[in-house]
Amino acid sequence: MKCFMCKGDLERARKTYVATLENCVIVIKDVPAMVCTQCGEAYYSDEVSDRLERIIDKIRGMVQEVAIVEYDKVA
Ligand SMILES: [Zn+2]
């Protein structure tokens, strides 16, 4: 798999995912991703993307401003 932006090599890494919503920001730490070694662009698998969506849906109603969660601790 190659980076769509610069064709660089991707390697497994843990990234911090930030979702900016209308009324709050949700920061999800240690998300498994493939990260470009050249430009730093992060790619998430379908499984991880789905899970991120579910995490965001679940906590967006409970958050006032900023929420910081760890990927492995929210399911
Ligand atoms: Zn790249």
N, CA, C, O and the ligand as a Tripos MOL2 file, in Angstrom:
@<TRIPOS>MOLECULE
protein
  301   299    76     0     0
PROTEIN
NO_CHARGES

@<TRIPOS>ATOM
      1 N           0.8370   -1.2030    0.0000 N.3       1 MET1
      2 CA          0.0000    0.0000    0.0000 C.3       1 MET1
      3 C           0.8760    1.2580    0.0000 C.2       1 MET1
      4 O           1.8570    1.3440    0.7380 O.2       1 MET1
      5 N           0.5060    2.2250   -0.8350 N.am      2 LYS2
      6 CA          1.2790    3.4630   -0.9420 C.3       2 LYS2
      7 C           0.4060    4.6670   -0.5950 C.2       2 LYS2
      8 O          -0.8210    4.6260   -0.6820 O.2       2 LYS2
      9 N           1.0860    5.7360   -0.2000 N.am      3 CYS3
     10 CA          0.3900    6.9800    0.1230 C.3       3 CYS3
     11 C          -0.2770    7.5540   -1.1320 C.2       3 CYS3
     12 O           0.3480    7.6220   -2.1900 O.2       3 CYS3
     13 N          -1.5460    7.9670   -1.0140 N.am      4 PHE4
     14 CA         -2.2590    8.5410   -2.1600 C.3       4 PHE4
     15 C          -1.7640    9.9480   -2.4810 C.2       4 PHE4
     16 O          -1.9220   10.4320   -3.6020 O.2       4 PHE4
     17 N          -1.1690   10.5920   -1.4930 N.am      5 MET5
     18 CA         -0.7300   11.9780   -1.6730 C.3       5 MET5
     19 C           0.6320   12.0520   -2.3620 C.2       5 MET5
     20 O           0.8100   12.7900   -3.3310 O.2       5 MET5
     21 N           1.5930   11.2730   -1.8470 N.am      6 CYS6
     22 CA          2.9670   11.4280   -2.3410 C.3       6 CYS6
     23 C           3.5870   10.1190   -2.7880 C.2       6 CYS6
     24 O           4.7570   10.0930   -3.1700 O.2       6 CYS6
     25 N           2.8230    9.0210   -2.7490 N.am      7 LYS7
     26 CA          3.3120    7.6950   -3.1330 C.3       7 LYS7
     27 C           4.4090    7.1610   -2.2130 C.2       7 LYS7
     28 O           5.1500    6.2500   -2.5830 O.2       7 LYS7
     29 N           4.5030    7.7220   -1.0380 N.am      8 GLY8
     30 CA          5.4910    7.2460   -0.0770 C.3       8 GLY8
     31 C           5.0530    5.9250    0.5350 C.2       8 GLY8
     32 O           3.9210    5.4840    0.3350 O.2       8 GLY8
     33 N           5.9410    5.3050    1.2720 N.am      9 ASP9
     34 CA          5.6190    4.0390    1.9390 C.3       9 ASP9
     35 C           4.8160    4.2920    3.2060 C.2       9 ASP9
     36 O           5.0140    5.2850    3.9070 O.2       9 ASP9
     37 N           3.8960    3.3560    3.4790 N.am     10 LEU10
     38 CA          3.0970    3.4580    4.6950 C.3      10 LEU10
     39 C           3.6250    2.4880    5.7420 C.2      10 LEU10
     40 O           4.0800    1.3910    5.4150 O.2      10 LEU10
     41 N           3.5610    2.8970    6.9840 N.am     11 GLU11
     42 CA          3.9320    1.9760    8.0570 C.3      11 GLU11
     43 C           2.8890    2.0470    9.1600 C.2      11 GLU11
     44 O           2.2150    3.0620    9.3390 O.2      11 GLU11
     45 N           2.7700    0.9460    9.8980 N.am     12 ARG12
     46 CA          1.8120    0.9010   11.0010 C.3      12 ARG12
     47 C           2.2330    1.8640   12.1000 C.2      12 ARG12
     48 O           3.4050    1.9400   12.4680 O.2      12 ARG12
     49 N           1.2460    2.6040   12.6190 N.am     13 ALA13
     50 CA          1.5470    3.5220   13.7100 C.3      13 ALA13
     51 C           0.2630    3.8050   14.4770 C.2      13 ALA13
     52 O          -0.8260    3.4120   14.0610 O.2      13 ALA13
     53 N           0.4080    4.4790   15.5780 N.am     14 ARG14
     54 CA         -0.7460    4.9210   16.3500 C.3      14 ARG14
     55 C          -0.8500    6.4250   16.2040 C.2      14 ARG14
     56 O           0.1140    7.1510   16.4450 O.2      14 ARG14
     57 N          -2.0270    6.8910   15.8080 N.am     15 LYS15
     58 CA         -2.2170    8.3150   15.5770 C.3      15 LYS15
     59 C          -3.2940    8.8710   16.4920 C.2      15 LYS15
     60 O          -4.1650    8.1490   16.9770 O.2      15 LYS15
     61 N          -3.2090   10.1680   16.7100 N.am     16 THR16
     62 CA         -4.2770   10.8470   17.4280 C.3      16 THR16
     63 C          -5.2700   11.3700   16.4060 C.2      16 THR16
     64 O          -4.9090   12.1170   15.4960 O.2      16 THR16
     65 N          -6.5420   10.9670   16.5660 N.am     17 TYR17
     66 CA         -7.5820   11.3680   15.6280 C.3      17 TYR17
     67 C          -8.4010   12.4910   16.2650 C.2      17 TYR17
     68 O          -8.8720   12.3570   17.3940 O.2      17 TYR17
     69 N          -8.5650   13.5800   15.5500 N.am     18 VAL18
     70 CA         -9.3210   14.7100   16.0820 C.3      18 VAL18
     71 C         -10.5690   14.9270   15.2380 C.2      18 VAL18
     72 O         -10.4830   15.1460   14.0300 O.2      18 VAL18
     73 N         -11.7290   14.8640   15.8840 N.am     19 ALA19
     74 CA        -12.9920   15.1220   15.1970 C.3      19 ALA19
     75 C         -13.5170   16.4670   15.6720 C.2      19 ALA19
     76 O         -13.7900   16.6480   16.8580 O.2      19 ALA19
     77 N         -13.6580   17.4090   14.7480 N.am     20 THR20
     78 CA        -14.1740   18.7220   15.1010 C.3      20 THR20
     79 C         -15.6530   18.7780   14.7290 C.2      20 THR20
     80 O         -16.0080   18.7280   13.5520 O.2      20 THR20
     81 N         -16.4970   18.8810   15.7280 N.am     21 LEU21
     82 CA        -17.9450   18.9240   15.5070 C.3      21 LEU21
     83 C         -18.4380   20.3430   15.7480 C.2      21 LEU21
     84 O         -17.6600   21.2210   16.1200 O.2      21 LEU21
     85 N         -19.7440   20.5680   15.5330 N.am     22 GLU22
     86 CA        -20.2820   21.9300   15.6610 C.3      22 GLU22
     87 C         -20.0770   22.4850   17.0670 C.2      22 GLU22
     88 O         -19.7300   23.6520   17.2480 O.2      22 GLU22
     89 N         -20.2980   21.6230   18.0560 N.am     23 ASN23
     90 CA        -20.3080   22.1360   19.4220 C.3      23 ASN23
     91 C         -19.1820   21.6010   20.2980 C.2      23 ASN23
     92 O         -19.0770   21.9740   21.4670 O.2      23 ASN23
     93 N         -18.3560   20.7480   19.7550 N.am     24 CYS24
     94 CA        -17.2840   20.1900   20.5800 C.3      24 CYS24
     95 C         -16.1720   19.5830   19.7160 C.2      24 CYS24
     96 O         -16.3000   19.4230   18.5020 O.2      24 CYS24
     97 N         -15.0920   19.2590   20.3990 N.am     25 VAL25
     98 CA        -13.9740   18.5960   19.7350 C.3      25 VAL25
     99 C         -13.7190   17.2890   20.4630 C.2      25 VAL25
    100 O         -13.6260   17.2590   21.6900 O.2      25 VAL25
    101 N         -13.6070   16.2090   19.7020 N.am     26 ILE26
    102 CA        -13.3250   14.9150   20.3080 C.3      26 ILE26
    103 C         -11.9470   14.4530   19.8380 C.2      26 ILE26
    104 O         -11.6790   14.3360   18.6420 O.2      26 ILE26
    105 N         -11.0890   14.1960   20.8160 N.am     27 VAL27
    106 CA         -9.7360   13.7480   20.5200 C.3      27 VAL27
    107 C          -9.6310   12.2750   20.9080 C.2      27 VAL27
    108 O          -9.8580   11.9150   22.0630 O.2      27 VAL27
    109 N          -9.2920   11.4380   19.9560 N.am     28 ILE28
    110 CA         -9.1600   10.0070   20.2340 C.3      28 ILE28
    111 C          -7.6890    9.6290   20.0520 C.2      28 ILE28
    112 O          -7.1240    9.7360   18.9630 O.2      28 ILE28
    113 N          -7.0960    9.1850   21.1540 N.am     29 LYS29
    114 CA         -5.6620    8.9040   21.1420 C.3      29 LYS29
    115 C          -5.3740    7.4430   20.8030 C.2      29 LYS29
    116 O          -6.2050    6.5600   21.0140 O.2      29 LYS29
    117 N          -4.1780    7.2150   20.2730 N.am     30 ASP30
    118 CA         -3.6820    5.8620   20.0050 C.3      30 ASP30
    119 C          -4.5610    5.0670   19.0450 C.2      30 ASP30
    120 O          -4.8450    3.8920   19.2800 O.2      30 ASP30
    121 N          -4.9870    5.7130   17.9680 N.am     31 VAL31
    122 CA         -5.7910    5.0160   16.9670 C.3      31 VAL31
    123 C          -4.8480    4.2840   15.9980 C.2      31 VAL31
    124 O          -3.9300    4.8950   15.4500 O.2      31 VAL31
    125 N          -5.0720    2.9840   15.7870 N.am     32 PRO32
    126 CA         -4.2140    2.2650   14.8480 C.3      32 PRO32
    127 C          -4.4010    2.7890   13.4290 C.2      32 PRO32
    128 O          -5.5310    2.9090   12.9560 O.2      32 PRO32
    129 N          -3.3200    3.0960   12.7580 N.am     33 ALA33
    130 CA         -3.4080    3.6580   11.4150 C.3      33 ALA33
    131 C          -2.1940    3.2260   10.6020 C.2      33 ALA33
    132 O          -1.2200    2.6980   11.1380 O.2      33 ALA33
    133 N          -2.2770    3.4640    9.2870 N.am     34 MET34
    134 CA         -1.1140    3.3480    8.4280 C.3      34 MET34
    135 C          -0.6920    4.7790    8.1330 C.2      34 MET34
    136 O          -1.4860    5.5840    7.6470 O.2      34 MET34
    137 N           0.5630    5.0850    8.4300 N.am     35 VAL35
    138 CA          1.0190    6.4670    8.3060 C.3      35 VAL35
    139 C           2.1370    6.5490    7.2770 C.2      35 VAL35
    140 O           3.0520    5.7250    7.2750 O.2      35 VAL35
    141 N           2.0570    7.5480    6.4030 N.am     36 CYS36
    142 CA          3.0700    7.7500    5.3700 C.3      36 CYS36
    143 C           4.3780    8.1840    6.0130 C.2      36 CYS36
    144 O           4.4110    9.0980    6.8370 O.2      36 CYS36
    145 N           5.4580    7.5090    5.6190 N.am     37 THR37
    146 CA          6.7590    7.8510    6.1910 C.3      37 THR37
    147 C           7.2970    9.1500    5.6150 C.2      37 THR37
    148 O           8.2130    9.7470    6.1820 O.2      37 THR37
    149 N           6.7390    9.5950    4.4930 N.am     38 GLN38
    150 CA          7.2290   10.8340    3.8680 C.3      38 GLN38
    151 C           6.4430   12.0610    4.2960 C.2      38 GLN38
    152 O           7.0310   13.0510    4.7330 O.2      38 GLN38
    153 N           5.1080   12.0100    4.1760 N.am     39 CYS39
    154 CA          4.3310   13.2310    4.4140 C.3      39 CYS39
    155 C           3.4960   13.1620    5.6910 C.2      39 CYS39
    156 O           2.9170   14.1660    6.1060 O.2      39 CYS39
    157 N           3.4300   11.9830    6.3190 N.am     40 GLY40
    158 CA          2.7230   11.9030    7.5930 C.3      40 GLY40
    159 C           1.2200   11.7220    7.4770 C.2      40 GLY40
    160 O           0.5250   11.6720    8.4920 O.2      40 GLY40
    161 N           0.7040   11.6220    6.2480 N.am     41 GLU41
    162 CA         -0.7280   11.3930    6.0510 C.3      41 GLU41
    163 C          -1.1190   10.0490    6.6930 C.2      41 GLU41
    164 O          -0.4130    9.0510    6.5470 O.2      41 GLU41
    165 N          -2.2530   10.0450    7.4040 N.am     42 ALA42
    166 CA         -2.6900    8.8300    8.0850 C.3      42 ALA42
    167 C          -3.8710    8.2080    7.3570 C.2      42 ALA42
    168 O          -4.7720    8.9080    6.8960 O.2      42 ALA42
    169 N          -3.8550    6.8840    7.2590 N.am     43 TYR43
    170 CA         -4.9560    6.1480    6.6400 C.3      43 TYR43
    171 C          -5.5210    5.1620    7.6560 C.2      43 TYR43
    172 O          -4.7810    4.4830    8.3690 O.2      43 TYR43
    173 N          -6.8420    5.1000    7.7060 N.am     44 TYR44
    174 CA         -7.4880    4.2000    8.6550 C.3      44 TYR44
    175 C          -8.2340    3.1080    7.8930 C.2      44 TYR44
    176 O          -8.8280    3.3600    6.8440 O.2      44 TYR44
    177 N          -8.1930    1.8970    8.4320 N.am     45 SER45
    178 CA         -8.9290    0.7980    7.8070 C.3      45 SER45
    179 C         -10.4300    1.0390    7.9710 C.2      45 SER45
    180 O         -10.8470    1.8510    8.7980 O.2      45 SER45
    181 N         -11.2470    0.3210    7.1680 N.am     46 ASP46
    182 CA        -12.7040    0.4530    7.2640 C.3      46 ASP46
    183 C         -13.1820    0.1280    8.6710 C.2      46 ASP46
    184 O         -14.0730    0.7820    9.2130 O.2      46 ASP46
    185 N         -12.5780   -0.8820    9.2360 N.am     47 GLU47
    186 CA        -12.9600   -1.3070   10.5820 C.3      47 GLU47
    187 C         -12.7130   -0.1980   11.5990 C.2      47 GLU47
    188 O         -13.5620    0.0990   12.4380 O.2      47 GLU47
    189 N         -11.5240    0.4090   11.5040 N.am     48 VAL48
    190 CA        -11.1800    1.4830   12.4370 C.3      48 VAL48
    191 C         -12.0580    2.7120   12.1940 C.2      48 VAL48
    192 O         -12.4950    3.3600   13.1450 O.2      48 VAL48
    193 N         -12.3180    3.0350   10.9170 N.am     49 SER49
    194 CA        -13.1800    4.1780   10.6020 C.3      49 SER49
    195 C         -14.5710    3.9980   11.1860 C.2      49 SER49
    196 O         -15.1330    4.9210   11.7760 O.2      49 SER49
    197 N         -15.1220    2.7990   11.0170 N.am     50 ASP50
    198 CA        -16.4480    2.5060   11.5690 C.3      50 ASP50
    199 C         -16.4590    2.6880   13.0740 C.2      50 ASP50
    200 O         -17.3860    3.2630   13.6440 O.2      50 ASP50
    201 N         -15.4070    2.1850   13.7050 N.am     51 ARG51
    202 CA        -15.3450    2.2650   15.1520 C.3      51 ARG51
    203 C         -15.1870    3.7140   15.6140 C.2      51 ARG51
    204 O         -15.7650    4.1130   16.6250 O.2      51 ARG51
    205 N         -14.4170    4.4860   14.8840 N.am     52 LEU52
    206 CA        -14.2620    5.9080   15.2150 C.3      52 LEU52
    207 C         -15.6180    6.6080   15.1450 C.2      52 LEU52
    208 O         -15.9690    7.3920   16.0270 O.2      52 LEU52
    209 N         -16.3820    6.3130   14.0770 N.am     53 GLU53
    210 CA        -17.7060    6.9220   13.9230 C.3      53 GLU53
    211 C         -18.6040    6.5820   15.1000 C.2      53 GLU53
    212 O         -19.3260    7.4330   15.6200 O.2      53 GLU53
    213 N         -18.5440    5.3120   15.5120 N.am     54 ARG54
    214 CA        -19.3900    4.8840   16.6220 C.3      54 ARG54
    215 C         -18.9700    5.5510   17.9320 C.2      54 ARG54
    216 O         -19.8110    5.9470   18.7390 O.2      54 ARG54
    217 N         -17.6540    5.6680   18.1300 N.am     55 ILE55
    218 CA        -17.1560    6.3270   19.3450 C.3      55 ILE55
    219 C         -17.6310    7.7790   19.3710 C.2      55 ILE55
    220 O         -18.0910    8.2760   20.4000 O.2      55 ILE55
    221 N         -17.5130    8.4500   18.2240 N.am     56 ILE56
    222 CA        -17.8990    9.8650   18.1450 C.3      56 ILE56
    223 C         -19.4010   10.0180   18.3790 C.2      56 ILE56
    224 O         -19.8300   10.9000   19.1230 O.2      56 ILE56
    225 N         -20.2010    9.1560   17.7400 N.am     57 ASP57
    226 CA        -21.6500    9.1910   17.9380 C.3      57 ASP57
    227 C         -22.0210    9.0180   19.3990 C.2      57 ASP57
    228 O         -22.9230    9.6740   19.9200 O.2      57 ASP57
    229 N         -21.2970    8.1170   20.0420 N.am     58 LYS58
    230 CA        -21.6090    7.7650   21.4160 C.3      58 LYS58
    231 C         -21.3000    8.9030   22.3860 C.2      58 LYS58
    232 O         -22.0720    9.1590   23.3110 O.2      58 LYS58
    233 N         -20.1640    9.5910   22.1750 N.am     59 ILE59
    234 CA        -19.7770   10.5910   23.1740 C.3      59 ILE59
    235 C         -20.1290   12.0220   22.7910 C.2      59 ILE59
    236 O         -20.0310   12.9110   23.6370 O.2      59 ILE59
    237 N         -20.5280   12.2760   21.5730 N.am     60 ARG60
    238 CA        -20.8010   13.6620   21.1650 C.3      60 ARG60
    239 C         -21.9340   14.2900   21.9760 C.2      60 ARG60
    240 O         -21.9310   15.4960   22.2240 O.2      60 ARG60
    241 N         -22.9030   13.4690   22.3870 N.am     61 GLY61
    242 CA        -24.0110   13.9970   23.1750 C.3      61 GLY61
    243 C         -23.6570   14.2720   24.6310 C.2      61 GLY61
    244 O         -24.3880   14.9610   25.3420 O.2      61 GLY61
    245 N         -22.5190   13.7210   25.0650 N.am     62 MET62
    246 CA        -22.1430   13.8390   26.4770 C.3      62 MET62
    247 C         -21.0720   14.8950   26.6970 C.2      62 MET62
    248 O         -20.6850   15.1730   27.8320 O.2      62 MET62
    249 N         -20.5960   15.4820   25.6060 N.am     63 VAL63
    250 CA        -19.4390   16.3760   25.6930 C.3      63 VAL63
    251 C         -19.8720   17.8400   25.6010 C.2      63 VAL63
    252 O         -20.7230   18.2050   24.7890 O.2      63 VAL63
    253 N         -19.2730   18.6590   26.4440 N.am     64 GLN64
    254 CA        -19.5490   20.0890   26.4030 C.3      64 GLN64
    255 C         -18.6140   20.8020   25.4290 C.2      64 GLN64
    256 O         -19.0640   21.5260   24.5410 O.2      64 GLN64
    257 N         -17.3270   20.5950   25.6000 N.am     65 GLU65
    258 CA        -16.3610   21.2950   24.7450 C.3      65 GLU65
    259 C         -15.3470   20.3530   24.1080 C.2      65 GLU65
    260 O         -15.3160   20.1670   22.8920 O.2      65 GLU65
    261 N         -14.5220   19.7680   24.9670 N.am     66 VAL66
    262 CA        -13.4620   18.9090   24.4580 C.3      66 VAL66
    263 C         -13.4700   17.5780   25.2030 C.2      66 VAL66
    264 O         -13.5390   17.5510   26.4320 O.2      66 VAL66
    265 N         -13.4010   16.4950   24.4740 N.am     67 ALA67
    266 CA        -13.2790   15.1820   25.0900 C.3      67 ALA67
    267 C         -12.0080   14.5220   24.5740 C.2      67 ALA67
    268 O         -11.7200   14.5480   23.3770 O.2      67 ALA67
    269 N         -11.2610   13.9380   25.4860 N.am     68 ILE68
    270 CA        -10.0600   13.2040   25.0790 C.3      68 ILE68
    271 C         -10.2180   11.7730   25.5640 C.2      68 ILE68
    272 O         -10.3430   11.5220   26.7620 O.2      68 ILE68
    273 N         -10.2110   10.8410   24.6230 N.am     69 VAL69
    274 CA        -10.3800    9.4360   24.9870 C.3      69 VAL69
    275 C          -9.2690    8.6080   24.3470 C.2      69 VAL69
    276 O          -8.6320    9.0420   23.3870 O.2      69 VAL69
    277 N          -9.0480    7.4280   24.8830 N.am     70 GLU70
    278 CA         -8.0820    6.5190   24.2840 C.3      70 GLU70
    279 C          -8.8360    5.4490   23.5100 C.2      70 GLU70
    280 O          -9.7900    4.8580   24.0150 O.2      70 GLU70
    281 N          -8.4040    5.2090   22.2960 N.am     71 TYR71
    282 CA         -9.0770    4.2840   21.3930 C.3      71 TYR71
    283 C          -9.3270    2.9210   22.0380 C.2      71 TYR71
    284 O         -10.4260    2.3750   21.9490 O.2      71 TYR71
    285 N          -8.3030    2.3830   22.6820 N.am     72 ASP72
    286 CA         -8.4190    1.0430   23.2510 C.3      72 ASP72
    287 C          -9.3570    0.9740   24.4450 C.2      72 ASP72
    288 O          -9.7790   -0.1110   24.8450 O.2      72 ASP72
    289 N          -9.6830    2.1300   25.0160 N.am     73 LYS73
    290 CA        -10.5060    2.1260   26.2260 C.3      73 LYS73
    291 C         -11.9660    2.4530   25.9580 C.2      73 LYS73
    292 O         -12.7890    2.3860   26.8720 O.2      73 LYS73
    293 N         -12.2970    2.8000   24.7410 N.am     74 VAL74
    294 CA        -13.6920    3.0310   24.3720 C.3      74 VAL74
    295 C         -14.0690    2.0710   23.2570 C.2      74 VAL74
    296 O         -13.3370    1.9230   22.2790 O.2      74 VAL74
    297 N         -15.2110    1.4220   23.4100 N.am     75 ALA75
    298 CA        -15.5600    0.4150   22.4040 C.3      75 ALA75
    299 C         -16.9690    0.5810   21.8670 C.2      75 ALA75
    300 O         -17.4000   -0.1950   21.0140 O.2      75 ALA75
    301 ZN          2.6580   10.6210    1.7620 Zn       76 ZN76
@<TRIPOS>BOND
     1     1     2 1
     2     2     3 1
     3     3     4 2
     4     3     5 am
     5     5     6 1
     6     6     7 1
     7     7     8 2
     8     7     9 am
     9     9    10 1
    10    10    11 1
    11    11    12 2
    12    11    13 am
    13    13    14 1
    14    14    15 1
    15    15    16 2
    16    15    17 am
    17    17    18 1
    18    18    19 1
    19    19    20 2
    20    19    21 am
    21    21    22 1
    22    22    23 1
    23    23    24 2
    24    23    25 am
    25    25    26 1
    26    26    27 1
    27    27    28 2
    28    27    29 am
    29    29    30 1
    30    30    31 1
    31    31    32 2
    32    31    33 am
    33    33    34 1
    34    34    35 1
    35    35    36 2
    36    35    37 am
    37    37    38 1
    38    38    39 1
    39    39    40 2
    40    39    41 am
    41    41    42 1
    42    42    43 1
    43    43    44 2
    44    43    45 am
    45    45    46 1
    46    46    47 1
    47    47    48 2
    48    47    49 am
    49    49    50 1
    50    50    51 1
    51    51    52 2
    52    51    53 am
    53    53    54 1
    54    54    55 1
    55    55    56 2
    56    55    57 am
    57    57    58 1
    58    58    59 1
    59    59    60 2
    60    59    61 am
    61    61    62 1
    62    62    63 1
    63    63    64 2
    64    63    65 am
    65    65    66 1
    66    66    67 1
    67    67    68 2
    68    67    69 am
    69    69    70 1
    70    70    71 1
    71    71    72 2
    72    71    73 am
    73    73    74 1
    74    74    75 1
    75    75    76 2
    76    75    77 am
    77    77    78 1
    78    78    79 1
    79    79    80 2
    80    79    81 am
    81    81    82 1
    82    82    83 1
    83    83    84 2
    84    83    85 am
    85    85    86 1
    86    86    87 1
    87    87    88 2
    88    87    89 am
    89    89    90 1
    90    90    91 1
    91    91    92 2
    92    91    93 am
    93    93    94 1
    94    94    95 1
    95    95    96 2
    96    95    97 am
    97    97    98 1
    98    98    99 1
    99    99   100 2
   100    99   101 am
   101   101   102 1
   102   102   103 1
   103   103   104 2
   104   103   105 am
   105   105   106 1
   106   106   107 1
   107   107   108 2
   108   107   109 am
   109   109   110 1
   110   110   111 1
   111   111   112 2
   112   111   113 am
   113   113   114 1
   114   114   115 1
   115   115   116 2
   116   115   117 am
   117   117   118 1
   118   118   119 1
   119   119   120 2
   120   119   121 am
   121   121   122 1
   122   122   123 1
   123   123   124 2
   124   123   125 am
   125   125   126 1
   126   126   127 1
   127   127   128 2
   128   127   129 am
   129   129   130 1
   130   130   131 1
   131   131   132 2
   132   131   133 am
   133   133   134 1
   134   134   135 1
   135   135   136 2
   136   135   137 am
   137   137   138 1
   138   138   139 1
   139   139   140 2
   140   139   141 am
   141   141   142 1
   142   142   143 1
   143   143   144 2
   144   143   145 am
   145   145   146 1
   146   146   147 1
   147   147   148 2
   148   147   149 am
   149   149   150 1
   150   150   151 1
   151   151   152 2
   152   151   153 am
   153   153   154 1
   154   154   155 1
   155   155   156 2
   156   155   157 am
   157   157   158 1
   158   158   159 1
   159   159   160 2
   160   159   161 am
   161   161   162 1
   162   162   163 1
   163   163   164 2
   164   163   165 am
   165   165   166 1
   166   166   167 1
   167   167   168 2
   168   167   169 am
   169   169   170 1
   170   170   171 1
   171   171   172 2
   172   171   173 am
   173   173   174 1
   174   174   175 1
   175   175   176 2
   176   175   177 am
   177   177   178 1
   178   178   179 1
   179   179   180 2
   180   179   181 am
   181   181   182 1
   182   182   183 1
   183   183   184 2
   184   183   185 am
   185   185   186 1
   186   186   187 1
   187   187   188 2
   188   187   189 am
   189   189   190 1
   190   190   191 1
   191   191   192 2
   192   191   193 am
   193   193   194 1
   194   194   195 1
   195   195   196 2
   196   195   197 am
   197   197   198 1
   198   198   199 1
   199   199   200 2
   200   199   201 am
   201   201   202 1
   202   202   203 1
   203   203   204 2
   204   203   205 am
   205   205   206 1
   206   206   207 1
   207   207   208 2
   208   207   209 am
   209   209   210 1
   210   210   211 1
   211   211   212 2
   212   211   213 am
   213   213   214 1
   214   214   215 1
   215   215   216 2
   216   215   217 am
   217   217   218 1
   218   218   219 1
   219   219   220 2
   220   219   221 am
   221   221   222 1
   222   222   223 1
   223   223   224 2
   224   223   225 am
   225   225   226 1
   226   226   227 1
   227   227   228 2
   228   227   229 am
   229   229   230 1
   230   230   231 1
   231   231   232 2
   232   231   233 am
   233   233   234 1
   234   234   235 1
   235   235   236 2
   236   235   237 am
   237   237   238 1
   238   238   239 1
   239   239   240 2
   240   239   241 am
   241   241   242 1
   242   242   243 1
   243   243   244 2
   244   243   245 am
   245   245   246 1
   246   246   247 1
   247   247   248 2
   248   247   249 am
   249   249   250 1
   250   250   251 1
   251   251   252 2
   252   251   253 am
   253   253   254 1
   254   254   255 1
   255   255   256 2
   256   255   257 am
   257   257   258 1
   258   258   259 1
   259   259   260 2
   260   259   261 am
   261   261   262 1
   262   262   263 1
   263   263   264 2
   264   263   265 am
   265   265   266 1
   266   266   267 1
   267   267   268 2
   268   267   269 am
   269   269   270 1
   270   270   271 1
   271   271   272 2
   272   271   273 am
   273   273   274 1
   274   274   275 1
   275   275   276 2
   276   275   277 am
   277   277   278 1
   278   278   279 1
   279   279   280 2
   280   279   281 am
   281   281   282 1
   282   282   283 1
   283   283   284 2
   284   283   285 am
   285   285   286 1
   286   286   287 1
   287   287   288 2
   288   287   289 am
   289   289   290 1
   290   290   291 1
   291   291   292 2
   292   291   293 am
   293   293   294 1
   294   294   295 1
   295   295   296 2
   296   295   297 am
   297   297   298 1
   298   298   299 1
   299   299   300 2
@<TRIPOS>SUBSTRUCTURE
     1 MET1         2 RESIDUE 1 A MET
     2 LYS2         6 RESIDUE 1 A LYS
     3 CYS3        10 RESIDUE 1 A CYS
     4 PHE4        14 RESIDUE 1 A PHE
     5 MET5        18 RESIDUE 1 A MET
     6 CYS6        22 RESIDUE 1 A CYS
     7 LYS7        26 RESIDUE 1 A LYS
     8 GLY8        30 RESIDUE 1 A GLY
     9 ASP9        34 RESIDUE 1 A ASP
    10 LEU10       38 RESIDUE 1 A LEU
    11 GLU11       42 RESIDUE 1 A GLU
    12 ARG12       46 RESIDUE 1 A ARG
    13 ALA13       50 RESIDUE 1 A ALA
    14 ARG14       54 RESIDUE 1 A ARG
    15 LYS15       58 RESIDUE 1 A LYS
    16 THR16       62 RESIDUE 1 A THR
    17 TYR17       66 RESIDUE 1 A TYR
    18 VAL18       70 RESIDUE 1 A VAL
    19 ALA19       74 RESIDUE 1 A ALA
    20 THR20       78 RESIDUE 1 A THR
    21 LEU21       82 RESIDUE 1 A LEU
    22 GLU22       86 RESIDUE 1 A GLU
    23 ASN23       90 RESIDUE 1 A ASN
    24 CYS24       94 RESIDUE 1 A CYS
    25 VAL25       98 RESIDUE 1 A VAL
    26 ILE26      102 RESIDUE 1 A ILE
    27 VAL27      106 RESIDUE 1 A VAL
    28 ILE28      110 RESIDUE 1 A ILE
    29 LYS29      114 RESIDUE 1 A LYS
    30 ASP30      118 RESIDUE 1 A ASP
    31 VAL31      122 RESIDUE 1 A VAL
    32 PRO32      126 RESIDUE 1 A PRO
    33 ALA33      130 RESIDUE 1 A ALA
    34 MET34      134 RESIDUE 1 A MET
    35 VAL35      138 RESIDUE 1 A VAL
    36 CYS36      142 RESIDUE 1 A CYS
    37 THR37      146 RESIDUE 1 A THR
    38 GLN38      150 RESIDUE 1 A GLN
    39 CYS39      154 RESIDUE 1 A CYS
    40 GLY40      158 RESIDUE 1 A GLY
    41 GLU41      162 RESIDUE 1 A GLU
    42 ALA42      166 RESIDUE 1 A ALA
    43 TYR43      170 RESIDUE 1 A TYR
    44 TYR44      174 RESIDUE 1 A TYR
    45 SER45      178 RESIDUE 1 A SER
    46 ASP46      182 RESIDUE 1 A ASP
    47 GLU47      186 RESIDUE 1 A GLU
    48 VAL48      190 RESIDUE 1 A VAL
    49 SER49      194 RESIDUE 1 A SER
    50 ASP50      198 RESIDUE 1 A ASP
    51 ARG51      202 RESIDUE 1 A ARG
    52 LEU52      206 RESIDUE 1 A LEU
    53 GLU53      210 RESIDUE 1 A GLU
    54 ARG54      214 RESIDUE 1 A ARG
    55 ILE55      218 RESIDUE 1 A ILE
    56 ILE56      222 RESIDUE 1 A ILE
    57 ASP57      226 RESIDUE 1 A ASP
    58 LYS58      230 RESIDUE 1 A LYS
    59 ILE59      234 RESIDUE 1 A ILE
    60 ARG60      238 RESIDUE 1 A ARG
    61 GLY61      242 RESIDUE 1 A GLY
    62 MET62      246 RESIDUE 1 A MET
    63 VAL63      250 RESIDUE 1 A VAL
    64 GLN64      254 RESIDUE 1 A GLN
    65 GLU65      258 RESIDUE 1 A GLU
    66 VAL66      262 RESIDUE 1 A VAL
    67 ALA67      266 RESIDUE 1 A ALA
    68 ILE68      270 RESIDUE 1 A ILE
    69 VAL69      274 RESIDUE 1 A VAL
    70 GLU70      278 RESIDUE 1 A GLU
    71 TYR71      282 RESIDUE 1 A TYR
    72 ASP72      286 RESIDUE 1 A ASP
    73 LYS73      290 RESIDUE 1 A LYS
    74 VAL74      294 RESIDUE 1 A VAL
    75 ALA75      298 RESIDUE 1 A ALA
    76 ZN76       301 GROUP 0 **** ****
